[in-house]
Amino acid sequence: MHPLPGASISYEMKGQVLHSQARELIAKVISFMKQEAEQGINFSLEKLKDRVLTATGISELTSQRQALHEFCQLYGVNKEKLVPSLPPKFVLVIDNAPYHHNVLSEQLPTMQALKWLLLGIILLTTFLIKNKRYRWIYILSKTYKRDIRLASIYGKLQILVWYWEHRNRTVSIIFSSIAKKNPQKVAIFFEDEVWTYDQLEDFSNKIARYFKNQGYRKGDCISLLLENRPEYLGIWLGLSKIGVVTALINTNLVSSPLVHSISVSKSKGIIFGSNHAQTIKNVKVDLNALKFYQFHEQLKENKEILPDSSNLREEIESISSDPVGIDYKPSVRDPLLFIYTSGTTGLPKAALISNIRYMFVALALYLSGGLTPNDILYDPLPLYHTAGGMLGAGNALLMGVTLVIRNKFSASNYWKDCAKYKATYAQYIGEMCRYILSAPNVGNVKHNLKAIVGNGLRPQIWKQFTDRFNIKQVYELYGATEGISNMINVSNIVGCIGSVPRYVRWLYPVTLIKCNEATGEPIRNSNGRCIECEVNEPGLLIGKINQKKALFSFKGYSDDEATEKKILQNVFTDGDYYFNSGDILVSDEFGNFFFKDRTGDTFRWKGENVSTAEVEAVISNIVQLNDAVVYGIEIPGSEGKAGMAAIVDTNKTLDVVALCNGLKGNLPSYAIPIFLRVMESIQLTGTYKLKKVELQAEGFDVNKIKDKLYFYNSKLKQYEILRKEKYEEIVAGKLNL
């Protein structure tokens, strides 16, 4: 760009005094430029070079070169390979407006751009090299497809949950809307029964009206002890329509654990199946304040009704199935269910499940697994469990997916049921997969499954299971009933229990912290803060609690003390709260999590959590011994840990038969110790606690242990001496425990 004809032109050098020859040179060159611009003459660098030499009027060659040197230096022109240090920017002032003249410095912008580019490259390289950030390029190249999918799932989940929350769409309201739109669609297959959405809606309305007439109101609680069947869902769904919370009781419980579970929920009544009448009869004296409602599993059942109990099936026959009016405004944050989980307190803990929590769990599976209302989900799990009653049943109640349920799980019938009902998805827990894999006479399996979904599939049998039964996709889940650290493996990675990209932990705040693996206690630094684990370092999984957000709120248990024990405070900053999962996991650089162990006094066996404190208490009450310690040990080829009890018998008076009978009468079958170790003494810690770590390490190895060992024969339901041949059968996986 040239100066306009007639413009008032001057020059200035910022912060510098020009050499006298340079000043004279520039003044004359500007004059030439103005004259040629007025005449409309274009000029080139070569012409201007001549103009410079002519304009100076300097005859000496040395002086001409010096002037040219200064001119080129001033304008940033690298002429004749002159590389001087550049002076400050030269600015022409045209009519008092700065004009950056680039006619003679066309190379300058390019040089500046190259300098900035080089600087950017240096800074980027430094950033990537520090802490090996360059690995992120590789990581993202491997995970971007997974991450996009997870982002899509999370986004849809947030939007739908937000919609339900702001419209106050509770579980029962959503179900009723589905039943209204699809009244004749099959909701549940059960054995030879077929329940449509309309039938389930009518049954739940009868339950709602009946218990409203009985005087139950919002906030009351009723316990439910019933085997899997369509009415199970209809009962708690109906109770929810009048705001009554249902406590889903584990059907394996007997004696004091059963009484505790009913009492801790503050239930005002209990609905129990006739198959559990004797169990209730045995503890009825401890539940005098409750109302009892006995439900015949079969329509024309003639079993005796317990005294002071109502015949629920008979009494609801004449009840109207019309929707029930309510006198309160429902909310998604209203409590819906109590689902029980074992903990370190020794007895089942009642985890409070709100409507929004139930929705989140069911919807997460629906979106992650890619289910549609046209799918059929096979759910042979207990409906009192999170997996069976929320993940499975929730997809039928909230998303219109047809559900297949069984009274009890059967390994030999798993594939037969999938084929019979044309299931497209099937649920599992890890122990089930081992049973299915080892079931005799399975033969050639034919099914229509797109995927299986569940938790606890052992890495050791994962590939064998999927290859043997032609499973294309496994959706392995992780999450506690009451927890907020839920994840899912959408990538089909063997052994992976879920994925959360490391760069979005701020959005989905789950992390691993260093802990004492023997005790599960978090390790804190000198400032009292917890320490995050490095990649591939085992640590305690925690999830940040945010009571303002439905997805990250922790409702806790019916027991305030138990709730407090699951909350960690001041983890990374003052005033923050985190949920303690009690599980030790490992995370790789791709954000994939893998299960390592459970902390504390709880271990998992046959798909159930077993509290060692509970078993220890029962043993002490039965045999009246000084010391007894219970712990979980690993058995080759088995899922979870088998219970083992080490009992002190100094006087050699232990009656193993009486102990066995006492355990069977006071514990669920899965909590009965598989092994007994009778000892003369047990070491104590400095704080007088029984040592478990060494005992756990020794396991049940008859080659190392000199104490007398017993194992529980599950077929004969009695303890037998553990001899070397039996030990070898167990280790080889030939003896079913």
SVG drawing of the C-alpha trace seen along z (x, -y; Angstrom):
<svg xmlns="http://www.w3.org/2000/svg" viewBox="-66 -17 100 106">
<polyline fill="none" stroke="black" stroke-width="0.4" points="0.0,0.0 1.4,-3.4 0.9,-6.7 -1.9,-8.7 -0.9,-11.7 -0.9,-14.9 -0.7,-13.1 1.3,-14.7 4.1,-12.2 6.6,-12.0 8.5,-9.2 9.5,-8.2 11.6,-5.5 10.2,-4.4 12.6,-4.9 15.7,-5.5 17.6,-8.4 18.4,-7.7 21.9,-7.9 22.2,-11.2 22.8,-9.5 19.8,-7.3 17.6,-10.3 18.7,-12.0 18.4,-8.9 14.8,-8.2 13.7,-11.7 14.8,-11.6 13.4,-8.1 10.0,-9.2 10.1,-12.2 10.8,-9.9 8.1,-7.6 5.6,-10.4 6.5,-11.8 6.2,-8.4 3.0,-7.7 1.5,-11.0 2.5,-10.0 1.0,-6.6 4.3,-4.8 4.7,-1.4 8.2,-0.7 10.1,2.4 12.8,3.2 15.5,3.0 14.2,-0.4 14.1,-1.6 17.7,-0.5 18.7,-2.7 16.6,-5.5 18.3,-5.1 21.8,-5.4 20.7,-8.3 18.8,-10.1 21.7,-10.2 24.0,-12.0 26.9,-10.2 29.7,-9.4 31.8,-7.3 31.1,-3.6 31.7,-2.9 29.2,-5.5 26.6,-4.3 26.9,-0.8 26.6,-2.0 23.5,-4.0 22.0,-1.0 22.9,1.2 21.0,-1.1 18.1,-1.5 17.7,2.3 18.2,2.7 15.6,0.2 13.0,1.9 13.9,5.4 15.1,6.3 17.7,9.0 19.5,7.7 22.9,8.9 22.9,11.4 23.1,8.6 21.9,10.0 21.9,7.0 20.0,6.8 16.7,5.4 15.9,1.9 12.5,1.1 9.6,0.9 9.6,-2.0 6.2,-3.7 5.1,-6.2 2.6,-8.7 0.1,-9.7 -2.2,-12.6 -1.4,-11.7 -2.6,-8.1 0.0,-5.4 0.8,-3.6 2.9,-0.4 4.8,-0.5 5.5,3.0 6.5,2.2 10.1,2.9 9.5,5.5 7.3,8.1 9.3,10.9 8.7,9.5 5.2,11.0 6.4,14.4 9.4,14.3 7.2,13.2 4.7,16.0 7.6,18.5 8.8,17.2 5.4,17.6 5.0,21.1 8.4,22.1 7.5,20.8 4.2,22.7 5.9,25.9 8.4,25.5 5.7,24.8 3.5,27.7 6.5,30.0 7.4,28.9 3.8,29.5 3.6,32.9 6.9,34.1 6.1,33.0 4.6,36.0 4.5,37.9 1.4,36.1 2.3,37.2 0.7,40.5 -2.7,38.8 -2.4,38.7 -2.1,42.5 -4.8,42.9 -7.3,40.8 -6.6,42.6 -7.6,45.8 -10.6,44.6 -12.2,41.9 -15.0,44.1 -15.7,45.5 -15.6,42.0 -18.0,40.6 -20.4,43.4 -20.1,42.9 -20.7,39.1 -23.8,39.8 -25.1,42.3 -24.4,39.8 -26.0,36.9 -29.2,38.8 -29.3,40.1 -29.0,36.6 -31.6,35.1 -34.2,37.8 -33.6,37.9 -33.9,34.1 -37.2,34.3 -38.6,36.8 -37.5,34.8 -39.0,31.6 -42.2,33.2 -42.3,35.2 -42.7,38.4 -42.4,41.1 -41.9,44.8 -45.6,45.6 -46.7,42.6 -44.3,43.7 -45.5,47.3 -49.1,46.3 -48.5,44.2 -46.8,47.1 -49.7,49.4 -52.1,46.9 -50.3,46.7 -49.6,50.4 -52.2,52.3 -51.9,55.6 -48.1,55.6 -46.5,58.5 -44.9,57.1 -43.8,60.3 -43.3,63.9 -43.3,66.2 -43.2,70.0 -46.4,70.6 -48.0,67.3 -48.2,64.2 -48.9,60.8 -49.7,57.8 -49.1,54.2 -52.9,53.8 -53.0,56.8 -50.1,55.6 -51.6,52.1 -54.9,53.5 -53.3,55.7 -51.2,52.8 -54.2,50.6 -56.0,53.3 -53.0,53.4 -52.9,49.6 -56.7,49.3 -56.6,52.2 -53.8,50.8 -55.1,47.3 -58.3,48.7 -56.2,50.4 -55.1,47.0 -51.5,46.8 -50.3,43.4 -47.3,41.8 -44.1,42.5 -45.3,45.7 -43.3,48.9 -44.4,52.5 -42.0,55.5 -42.3,58.0 -41.1,61.6 -42.0,63.4 -40.5,65.6 -40.0,64.2 -43.4,63.9 -45.3,61.2 -47.3,60.2 -44.0,59.4 -43.6,56.3 -47.3,55.6 -47.3,55.4 -44.5,52.9 -45.6,50.9 -49.1,50.7 -47.8,49.6 -45.8,46.9 -48.9,45.4 -50.1,44.4 -46.6,43.3 -45.9,46.4 -42.2,47.7 -41.6,51.4 -38.8,53.2 -37.7,56.0 -36.6,58.8 -34.0,61.4 -35.9,64.7 -32.8,66.6 -33.0,64.8 -34.2,66.6 -34.2,66.0 -32.6,62.7 -31.3,61.4 -34.9,61.6 -36.3,59.8 -33.6,57.2 -34.3,56.5 -38.0,56.0 -37.5,53.9 -34.8,51.6 -37.1,50.5 -39.7,49.5 -42.3,51.5 -45.9,51.4 -46.8,54.6 -45.4,57.5 -46.6,59.3 -45.3,62.8 -45.8,65.8 -47.3,69.0 -44.0,70.7 -42.4,68.6 -45.3,69.0 -43.2,71.3 -40.3,68.8 -42.6,66.0 -44.3,68.2 -40.9,68.8 -40.2,65.1 -43.8,63.8 -43.4,63.4 -40.7,60.8 -42.9,58.9 -46.0,58.4 -46.6,54.8 -46.9,55.7 -49.9,56.5 -49.5,59.7 -50.7,60.3 -50.3,63.8 -50.2,64.2 -50.9,67.6 -48.4,68.0 -51.0,70.1 -54.5,68.9 -56.2,72.0 -53.9,72.7 -55.3,74.4 -52.4,73.7 -53.2,72.7 -53.4,69.0 -51.3,68.1 -53.3,66.8 -53.9,63.1 -52.9,62.9 -55.0,61.6 -55.5,63.7 -54.3,61.0 -55.0,62.8 -58.6,63.6 -59.3,60.1 -58.1,58.1 -60.3,60.2 -63.3,57.9 -61.3,54.6 -61.7,52.2 -58.9,52.0 -59.5,48.3 -56.7,45.9 -56.5,44.6 -56.7,40.9 -54.0,39.5 -54.0,36.4 -50.3,35.4 -48.0,34.2 -45.6,37.0 -41.9,36.3 -39.1,38.2 -37.1,37.8 -39.7,39.6 -38.5,42.9 -39.6,46.0 -37.9,49.1 -35.6,50.4 -33.1,52.9 -30.8,54.6 -27.0,54.9 -24.6,56.5 -22.0,54.4 -19.4,54.3 -22.1,53.9 -22.8,57.6 -26.5,57.4 -28.3,56.4 -28.5,52.7 -31.5,51.2 -30.5,48.9 -33.1,46.3 -33.9,46.2 -35.7,43.1 -37.7,43.0 -35.0,41.1 -32.4,43.5 -34.4,46.4 -34.9,44.6 -31.2,43.9 -30.2,47.5 -32.7,48.9 -32.2,46.2 -28.4,46.6 -28.7,50.2 -31.3,49.3 -29.1,46.7 -25.7,48.4 -26.9,51.8 -28.9,50.3 -32.2,51.9 -35.5,51.0 -39.1,51.7 -39.0,54.5 -36.4,56.4 -37.0,59.3 -34.9,59.4 -34.2,62.7 -34.0,61.9 -33.5,65.1 -32.1,63.1 -33.9,62.5 -36.3,59.5 -35.2,58.3 -31.7,57.6 -30.6,54.5 -29.6,56.5 -32.9,58.3 -35.3,55.9 -33.9,52.6 -31.7,53.3 -34.0,56.0 -37.5,55.2 -36.9,51.4 -36.5,51.8 -40.0,53.4 -41.6,50.9 -40.0,47.7 -39.0,48.5 -41.5,51.0 -39.0,53.9 -40.7,57.3 -39.3,59.2 -38.8,62.9 -38.5,64.1 -38.1,67.4 -39.0,68.5 -35.3,69.4 -32.2,69.5 -31.5,72.8 -28.2,73.4 -29.6,76.3 -32.6,74.2 -30.8,70.9 -30.4,71.5 -33.7,73.4 -35.5,70.3 -33.6,67.9 -34.7,70.0 -38.2,70.6 -39.0,66.9 -36.8,65.7 -34.8,63.4 -32.6,60.8 -30.7,59.9 -30.0,62.0 -28.8,61.1 -26.2,62.8 -24.0,62.6 -20.5,64.0 -21.2,67.1 -24.1,68.0 -21.8,68.0 -19.6,70.6 -22.6,72.8 -24.0,72.5 -20.6,73.3 -20.3,76.4 -23.9,77.6 -24.1,81.2 -25.8,82.1 -26.2,78.6 -25.6,79.7 -25.7,77.3 -27.0,73.9 -29.3,71.9 -30.4,68.4 -31.2,65.0 -29.1,63.0 -27.6,59.7 -25.7,59.4 -25.6,60.5 -25.4,58.0 -24.5,58.3 -21.6,58.1 -19.0,60.4 -18.0,62.4 -14.5,63.7 -11.8,62.9 -10.6,66.5 -13.8,67.8 -14.9,64.8 -13.4,65.9 -14.4,69.5 -18.0,68.6 -18.4,66.2 -16.8,68.7 -18.7,71.7 -22.1,70.0 -21.4,67.7 -21.9,64.5 -21.0,61.5 -21.3,58.7 -20.8,58.6 -22.0,55.5 -20.2,55.9 -21.5,53.5 -20.2,52.1 -22.2,50.4 -23.4,50.8 -27.1,50.8 -26.8,47.5 -23.6,46.2 -23.1,43.5 -19.9,44.9 -21.6,46.8 -19.9,47.8 -20.3,50.1 -18.0,51.8 -19.2,51.0 -16.0,52.1 -16.1,55.8 -12.8,55.7 -12.2,58.9 -12.3,58.3 -13.2,54.7 -16.0,53.6 -16.5,50.2 -14.9,47.1 -14.7,43.5 -12.2,41.4 -9.6,39.9 -10.1,36.4 -13.8,36.2 -13.5,37.2 -14.5,33.7 -17.8,34.4 -18.3,37.9 -16.4,37.7 -15.2,41.2 -11.6,41.8 -9.2,44.2 -7.4,43.3 -4.6,45.0 -5.7,47.2 -4.5,49.9 -5.6,53.0 -5.8,55.1 -8.2,52.7 -9.6,50.6 -8.8,47.4 -7.9,44.4 -4.3,43.2 -3.9,39.4 -1.0,37.1 0.5,34.7 -2.2,32.2 -4.9,34.7 -6.0,35.2 -6.5,38.4 -4.0,39.4 -5.1,40.2 -3.7,43.4 -1.5,43.5 -2.4,45.4 -2.4,49.2 -2.1,48.6 -4.8,50.4 -6.9,48.1 -10.2,47.6 -13.0,46.4 -14.9,43.3 -17.5,41.2 -18.2,37.5 -21.6,36.8 -23.7,33.9 -27.1,33.9 -28.3,31.2 -27.9,33.5 -30.1,36.6 -27.5,38.7 -24.9,38.0 -27.1,37.9 -26.6,40.5 -29.7,41.3 -27.9,43.7 -29.5,46.3 -32.3,46.5 -29.5,46.6 -27.9,43.1 -24.7,44.6 -24.3,47.0 -24.8,44.1 -22.0,42.1 -19.6,44.9 -20.0,44.9 -19.2,41.2 -15.6,39.8 -15.2,36.1 -12.5,33.5 -11.1,35.9 -9.4,33.4 -10.8,30.1 -12.5,28.8 -16.1,29.7 -16.2,32.2 -18.0,35.6 -17.4,38.9 -19.1,42.2 -16.8,45.1 -17.5,48.1 -15.5,50.5 -14.0,52.0 -10.4,51.9 -10.0,51.4 -7.3,50.7 -7.6,48.3 -5.4,48.3 -4.3,45.3 -7.4,45.7 -9.8,45.2 -10.8,48.8 -11.5,50.2 -10.8,53.7 -11.9,55.3 -9.3,56.4 -10.8,57.0 -13.4,56.0 -12.2,54.2 -13.2,54.6 -15.1,57.5 -17.3,58.3 -16.7,60.8 -18.8,62.1 -19.9,65.7 -22.5,67.1 -23.5,63.6 -24.2,62.5 -22.3,60.2 -21.4,62.1 -20.6,60.2 -17.9,61.9 -19.1,60.1 -22.6,61.6 -21.2,65.1 -18.8,64.7 -21.6,63.6 -23.8,66.7 -20.8,69.1 -20.1,67.5 -23.7,67.8 -23.9,71.5 -20.7,72.9 -19.9,70.4 -16.2,70.4 -13.7,67.8 -12.6,66.8 -13.9,67.3 -12.8,65.5 -14.4,65.7 -12.8,64.6 -13.1,65.2 -10.6,67.3 -10.1,67.9 -10.8,71.2 -9.3,71.9 -12.0,71.7 -14.7,70.3 -16.3,66.8 -15.8,64.7 -14.5,66.0 -15.6,68.9 -16.2,68.4 -13.8,70.0 -14.2,70.0 -11.2,70.5 -12.5,71.6 -10.5,71.8 -11.2,75.2 -8.7,75.3 -10.6,78.0 -11.4,80.1 -15.1,79.9 -16.3,78.6 -19.5,80.4 -19.3,80.0 -22.8,81.4 -24.4,79.0 -22.4,76.2 -23.6,77.1 -27.2,77.3 -27.0,74.0 -25.5,72.3 -28.2,73.8 -30.9,72.5 -29.5,69.0 -27.8,68.1 -28.7,67.9 -27.2,70.8 -24.7,68.7 -23.3,67.4 -22.5,70.8 -18.7,71.2 -17.5,73.7 -14.4,74.5 -13.8,74.9 -10.3,74.7 -10.2,75.8 -7.3,74.3 -5.8,74.1 -5.3,70.3 -5.5,67.3 -3.0,64.5 -4.1,61.0 -3.0,57.6 -1.6,54.9 -5.2,53.6 -6.5,57.1 -8.1,57.7 -8.1,61.2 -5.6,61.5 -7.1,62.5 -4.5,61.7 -2.2,64.7 -5.1,67.1 -6.4,65.8 -3.0,66.4 -2.8,70.0 -6.3,70.7 -7.4,74.4 -4.2,76.0 -3.9,79.4 -0.3,79.6 0.6,76.5 -2.0,76.5 -1.6,78.9 -4.9,77.9 -8.0,80.1 -9.9,78.9 -13.5,79.5 -15.4,78.7 -19.2,78.3 -20.7,81.0 -23.5,79.0 -25.3,82.1 -25.4,83.8 -25.6,80.4 -23.0,81.4 -19.3,80.9 -16.8,83.6 -13.1,84.0 -11.0,82.4 -8.6,85.0 -5.9,84.7 -8.0,86.4 -10.9,84.1 -8.6,81.1 -7.2,82.0 -10.7,82.4 -11.7,79.0 -8.5,77.4 -9.1,79.1 -12.7,77.9 -14.1,81.4 -16.1,81.0 -19.0,78.6 -19.1,76.3"/>
</svg>
